[in-house]
Amino acid sequence: MDINVLVTLLTIAVILLSIVIIALLVIVTVVLVKLRQIMNNVDVVVRNLASASDWLSPVKVLTHVAKLFRK
């Protein structure tokens, strides 16, 4: 095999591997950004659920009903 052909094939292999590595880095970055957005949405839902469950606690509801009848 001629040395020029070998160098050309190795150059093509390096270029293809570089493209694959860059594509994988881009894909991982996109997945991490999407995961962060999902976690932010989950955080908002959990906060809303916590405030709703706090507002609907039996002690708080009965306290407010008792205050209504006292007035």
C-alpha positions in Angstrom: 0.0 0.0 0.0 1.3 3.4 -0.9 2.0 5.7 2.1 -0.1 8.5 0.6 -3.2 6.3 0.5 -2.5 5.3 4.2 -2.1 8.9 5.2 -5.3 9.8 3.4 -7.3 7.0 5.0 -6.0 8.0 8.4 -6.9 11.6 7.8 -10.4 10.6 6.8 -10.7 8.4 9.9 -9.6 11.3 12.2 -12.0 13.7 10.6 -14.9 11.2 10.9 -14.1 10.5 14.5 -13.8 14.3 15.3 -17.3 14.8 13.7 -18.7 11.9 15.8 -17.2 13.3 19.0 -18.5 16.8 18.3 -22.0 15.4 17.5 -22.0 13.4 20.7 -21.0 16.5 22.7 -23.8 18.5 21.1 -26.3 15.7 21.8 -25.2 15.4 25.5 -25.5 19.2 25.9 -29.0 19.2 24.4 -30.1 16.4 26.6 -28.7 18.1 29.7 -30.5 21.3 28.8 -33.8 19.5 28.3 -33.3 17.6 31.6 -32.7 20.9 33.4 -36.0 22.3 32.0 -37.8 19.2 33.1 -36.4 19.4 36.5 -37.4 23.1 36.8 -40.9 22.1 35.8 -40.9 19.3 38.4 -39.7 21.8 41.0 -42.5 24.2 40.3 -45.1 21.3 40.5 -43.7 20.1 43.7 -43.7 23.6 45.2 -47.3 24.1 44.1 -48.3 20.7 45.5 -46.6 21.5 48.8 -48.4 24.8 49.1 -51.7 23.2 48.2 -51.2 20.4 50.8 -50.2 23.0 53.4 -53.3 25.0 52.6 -55.6 22.0 52.8 -54.2 20.6 56.0 -57.1 19.7 58.3 -55.8 21.8 61.2 -55.6 24.9 59.0 -59.0 24.4 57.5 -60.7 23.8 60.9 -58.9 26.9 62.3 -60.3 29.1 59.5 -63.8 27.6 59.9 -63.6 28.2 63.6 -62.5 31.8 63.0 -65.5 32.3 60.7 -68.0 31.1 63.3 -66.4 33.3 66.1 -66.9 36.5 64.1 
